[in-house]
Amino acid sequence: QELPVESHEVEVKSAENLPFTGLSFCFTGTRDGVEDVERLGGIVKSGISKGLDFLVQLNALSMSNKTKKAEEYGTTIISLDYLKRAINGEVALTKAESVTK
C-alpha cells in the first residue's frame, strides 16, 4: 500500500534577498546574534581585518583590542542592541563606502 505523499511548499529566500548578504561581522564581548546574522546572509569572522564591515560589541564604551583595531581599519562599530534592531528589520545595515585618496 502506498502512503499519500504530502507536498509542502517552502519559500526559500535567495541569498541576494537576505538583508545581511555581503556583509561581514565580528563579535566582541558577546556571541548573541551570531546565528541570526548567519541566517540573514551575513558572514561571521573571528577577528578584525581590512574589509570587515561591522564589529558588534556588547559594551558600547568598550576599548578592547578588537575595538582599537576596528577603528584603525575604519570598520563600523555597532552595539549588540543596534544589531538586534537590524535583525528585527527596524534599521538597515549597509556597507560603509570606502574612501580612496
Secondary structure, 3 states (H helix, E strand, C coil): CCCCCCCCCCCCCCHHHCCCCCCEEEEECCCCCHHHHHHCCCEEECCCCCCCCEEEECCCCCCCHHHHHHHHHCCEEEEHHHHHHHHCCCCCCCCCCCCCC
